[in-house]
Amino acid sequence: MSRKTLMTIHLYLAAFFTPMIVIMAVSGGLYLFDIKGSMDKGTPIVIAGAELKGNDDAGIEHIKSLLSGAGLDDGFEYLKDRGSMMQTRPTSRDYYEIKQTPQGVEFTPVSPSLVAAMMELHKGHGPQIFRTLQQVLAVGLVLILISGLILGLQSPMLKNKTIAVTAGGILVFVLVAAF
């Protein structure tokens, strides 16, 4: 592959994925700084006498019918079993926590703040199409980094600097990971 072609690929991938990489870095950084946003819970709604039927296809259809019968939004993609409760997903937007109670099935609406929604997207709890985009982003980021490294190694002026900085990055990673 010619250097010009490699530079073009590197440029286009970097330009396309930069906004997504920045958002992922910001959301991950906020999380590490313990800024996680809030999940605001609404008033629980109990559907008397109803019972949960699991989180398989039949259980999902049953929950969708309970939600629509109660006049609630039934537009979720899948369920996450959390032990004593289930969550409708994606949790990057308004969702429900679902519990079986002695009175029936309890739906608690939950609304994430902007920061919490970003965290949920970062963790892969968003819509399926966004999760697919994150997989493409992961491949794109690897290609950006490898193409940048190759370009640095191909350049006579940058080769030694690229090797030194890469070796330094490896050393820092190994030392920090060892502690």
Stockholm file with secondary structure:
# STOCKHOLM 1.0

chainA/1-179         MSRKTLMTIHLYLAAFFTPMIVIMAVSGGLYLFDIKGSMDKGTPIVIAGAELKGNDDAGIEHIKSLLSGAGLDDGFEYLKDRGSMMQTRPTSRDYYEIKQTPQGVEFTPVSPSLVAAMMELHKGHGPQIFRTLQQVLAVGLVLILISGLILGLQSPMLKNKTIAVTAGGILVFVLVAAF
#=GR chainA/1-179 SS CCHHHHHHHHHHHHHHHHHHHHHHHHHHHHHHTTCCCCEEECCCEEEETCCCCCSSHHHHHHHHHHHHHTTCCCCCSEEEECSSCEEEECCSSSEEEEEEETTEEEEEEEEECHHHHHHHHHTTCSCHHHHHHHHHHHHHHHHHHHHHHHHHHHCTTTHHHHHHHHHHHHHHHHHHHHC
#=GC SS_cons         CCHHHHHHHHHHHHHHHHHHHHHHHHHHHHHHTTCCCCEEECCCEEEETCCCCCSSHHHHHHHHHHHHHTTCCCCCSEEEECSSCEEEECCSSSEEEEEEETTEEEEEEEEECHHHHHHHHHTTCSCHHHHHHHHHHHHHHHHHHHHHHHHHHHCTTTHHHHHHHHHHHHHHHHHHHHC
//
